[in-house]
Amino acid sequence: MEMKKYLYWKEDDMWLGYLEEYPDYMTQGQTMEELKENLRDIYAELTSGTIECVRRVAELEIS
């Protein structure tokens, strides 16, 4: 099982979040489980190759 980190918070009556690797692609859910399912869906779309110009976060070794 592959694990991905995500950031989330509650705003009013909704849970909002995004995958740490793809901070430009936010989603929401009425429950935490719905948010997680939406994050899985976004991950599948972003890694499928059907969306052009997907921006990601990476680490760079400097010295």
Steps between C-alpha positions, in 0.01 A plus 500: 500500500640836395460792740482871408511794738221756490416821682147563621292735710140568586338818376142563600320169429751363246831317516754639252833355397763430240774247437838623621656410164233694306418815702323673209218244492268542796181310573235483769253270669215520744671230710862399545430174314353691205806726495730197494305343215518827304875516562536145363301603192718807443815290536373253241422782257830681554709187450302363205675723247174644367550840664766716335744724689449348845706696752670305778720554804841330514820521706834617366833412659708818520847397620 
